[in-house]
């Protein structure tokens, strides 16, 4: 099953709901292109909802790292939402668990961006 991507906007945060497979053949380039387009539009606070992502291979994981790095160069960032056990294990095995902000709550993901904005104003 190819990766599907839904998009929602809550305040200044874009939530991308991913489903299907995130692999080199199924969605990795689509995700990269979407993140690049969001950055061009100035929409740099992104939550990737992975609840319905059935599979992610090393190419998909590499694309997450690339997207994270692209957004980290902006005033925004990226949070991973609703990781499956397999995806959590994948991040742990690859030692990327400390690189990504992750949460199981959409409210917490949104709150994290609000707190980042407050910290940056006081810095």
C-alpha positions as CSV (number, residue, x, y, z in Angstrom):
1,X,0.0,0.0,0.0
2,X,1.4,3.4,-1.0
3,X,1.8,6.0,1.7
4,X,-1.1,8.4,2.0
5,X,-0.9,11.8,3.6
6,X,-3.6,13.9,5.1
7,X,-3.0,17.5,6.2
8,X,-4.5,19.5,9.0
9,X,-3.6,23.0,10.4
10,X,-4.1,23.8,14.1
11,X,-2.9,27.4,14.7
12,X,0.6,27.6,13.4
13,X,1.2,23.9,13.5
14,X,0.8,21.6,10.4
15,X,-0.2,18.0,11.2
16,X,0.5,15.4,8.6
17,X,-1.4,12.2,9.1
18,X,0.6,9.4,7.4
19,X,-0.8,6.0,6.6
20,X,0.5,3.0,4.6
21,X,4.2,2.4,4.0
22,X,7.1,4.8,4.3
23,X,9.7,3.3,2.1
24,X,11.9,4.3,-0.8
25,X,9.2,3.1,-3.2
26,X,6.2,4.2,-1.1
27,X,6.2,7.8,0.1
28,X,9.8,8.8,1.1
29,X,10.0,11.3,-1.8
30,X,6.4,12.5,-1.2
31,X,7.2,13.3,2.4
32,X,10.4,15.1,1.5
33,X,8.7,17.2,-1.1
34,X,5.8,18.0,1.2
35,X,8.2,19.2,4.0
36,X,10.2,21.3,1.5
37,X,7.0,22.9,0.3
38,X,5.9,23.7,3.8
39,X,9.2,25.3,4.5
40,X,8.9,27.5,1.4
41,X,5.4,28.5,2.6
42,X,6.9,29.4,6.1
43,X,5.0,26.6,7.8
44,X,7.9,25.1,9.8
45,X,6.2,23.6,12.8
46,X,5.2,20.1,11.8
47,X,3.8,17.1,13.6
48,X,4.0,13.8,11.8
49,X,1.2,11.5,13.0
50,X,2.4,8.0,12.5
51,X,-0.5,6.1,14.1
52,X,-1.6,4.6,10.8
53,X,1.8,4.1,9.3
54,X,2.0,0.3,8.8
55,X,5.7,0.0,7.9
56,X,8.8,2.1,7.7
57,X,12.1,0.9,6.3
58,X,15.6,2.4,6.6
59,X,14.9,4.7,3.6
60,X,11.8,6.0,5.4
61,X,13.7,6.5,8.6
62,X,16.4,8.3,6.6
63,X,13.7,10.6,5.2
64,X,12.5,11.4,8.7
65,X,16.0,12.4,9.7
66,X,16.3,14.6,6.6
67,X,13.0,16.3,7.3
68,X,13.9,16.8,10.9
69,X,17.3,18.4,9.8
70,X,15.6,20.7,7.3
71,X,13.0,21.9,9.8
72,X,15.7,22.3,12.5
73,X,17.4,24.9,10.3
74,X,14.2,27.0,10.5
75,X,12.4,28.6,13.4
76,X,10.2,25.5,13.6
77,X,10.8,21.9,14.2
78,X,9.2,18.4,14.0
79,X,7.5,16.2,16.4
80,X,6.6,12.5,15.8
81,X,3.2,11.5,17.1
82,X,1.8,8.1,17.9
83,X,4.8,5.9,17.1
84,X,4.0,2.2,16.9
85,X,6.1,-0.2,19.0
86,X,8.0,-1.3,15.9
87,X,8.8,2.3,15.0
88,X,9.8,3.1,18.6
89,X,12.1,0.1,18.6
90,X,13.6,1.2,15.3
91,X,14.4,4.6,16.7
92,X,15.9,3.0,19.8
93,X,18.0,0.5,17.9
94,X,19.4,3.2,15.5
95,X,20.0,5.5,18.5
96,X,17.7,8.2,17.0
97,X,15.3,8.2,19.9
98,X,17.1,11.1,21.4
99,X,17.1,13.1,18.1
100,X,13.3,13.2,17.7
101,X,10.7,14.8,19.9
102,X,8.0,12.1,20.3
103,X,4.7,12.0,22.0
104,X,1.5,10.0,22.1
105,X,-0.7,13.0,22.6
106,X,-1.6,15.6,19.9
107,X,-2.2,18.1,22.7
108,X,1.3,17.6,24.0
109,X,2.8,18.0,20.5
110,X,1.0,21.3,20.1
111,X,2.0,22.4,23.6
112,X,5.6,21.7,22.8
113,X,5.6,24.2,19.9
114,X,3.9,26.8,22.1
115,X,6.5,26.4,24.8
116,X,9.3,26.6,22.2
117,X,7.8,29.9,20.9
118,X,7.7,31.3,24.5
119,X,11.3,30.2,25.2
120,X,12.6,31.8,21.9
121,X,10.9,35.1,22.8
122,X,12.6,35.2,26.2
123,X,16.1,34.2,24.8
